[in-house]
Amino acid sequence: MSDNGCGAPVGGVALADVDAGNQAVIQGVVRRGGAPLSGAYARLLNSSDDFVGEVATGEEGTFRFFAADGEWKVRVLASQGFTAEYAITAETGKVIDLHVDA
C-alpha cells in the first residue's frame, strides 16, 4: 500500500531503452512548466471506459502500463484541476510514449 492517500503505486519508472518484447507498453511523462510533475495520476481505461489501473507519477513525472493489443485511453489528472485524455492503440512489441504538459 502506498502512502500517497489514494492507493495508487508511485511511478518514477525509467522510460529510456524499454524493450516491449512480447507486450504492448504505454508510458509517458507529465510535466508542468517544463519540469517533471510528481503526484499526478495516470489512469488506464479500456475501450468501454472501464477503469483498469492507475499509477501516480514519481519525481521524474513518469508512468508506464503494460496492456493487451487494442484500443485504450489514458486519462491524466494533476493538481490545479488539470485533466487530459488520450486515445491509444496498443500493439504487441510497440512502445507508445505520451508527453503531457499539465
N, C-alpha and C positions, 0 to 999 in steps of 0.2 A: 504494500500500500504506500502510495506517495504521501508527501506532506504538503502538497500544493492546494489542498482543500477540495479537489473535485474527483480524486481517484484516478486521474489520467497519469500515466507514467511520464516523467520529464524526458524530453527529447535530448537533443545535443549530439545526434549521430554525425559522424564524419561523412560527407557526401562525395568526396573525391574518390575516383577509382573503384566504385562499386561495380561488381560483376553480377549482372542479373541472372546469369546461368539459366536455370530452368524455371525461373519465376518472373513475374511482372512486378516491377518496382515503381512506386510513385513516391517521389521525395521532393523536398523543396526547402527554401529558406525564406523566413519572414524578416523584413527589415522595416525600420521607420527612420526617415531622415538619413538613409544610407548605412545606418548601424544595425547589427543583428538585434532582433527583438525577442527576448526571452519571456516566457509566461504567456505567449499567445497559444491558441489551441487549433489544431488541425483535426478535422473530423472527416472520416471516410464514410460515404453514403453509397448504397447500391443504386441500381437503375430505377428502383421503386421509391427512392428517397428514404429507405430504411437505414437507420444508424448501424454501422458495422464496427467502427473503432474510433478512438480519439487518442491523441498524444499532445502533450504540452511541449513547446519548444524550449530548449536549453539555452545556455549562454551564447551559442553560435546561431540561434534562431532557426535551427534545423528540425525537420521531421522526416519520417520515412514510413511507408506502408508497403507490405507485400500483398499483392492482390491476384485474383484469378483473372484470366482473359475476359474482356468485356467492357461495358460502359460503367463508369463510376463518376462520382462527384466528390471533390474535396472542398469542404467549407472551412474557411479560416476565420477565427474570431480573435479579436485583440482588444486591448484597452481603448478607451475613448470612443466606444461604440462601433469599432471597425468590424465589418463582416464582408466577406467576398466568397464567391463560389465559382469553381472551375470544373467544367465537364472534361472528363478524361477517357480515352480509350486505351485500356491496358492490353499489352501483348507480352506473352512469354518471351524472355530474353531481352526485353527492352526496358530502358530506364527513362521515366518521364521526370523532367526537372521543372519545378514551378518556382518562380521568383515573385514573391508577394511584397508589394510596398504598402505597408499599413500606415 
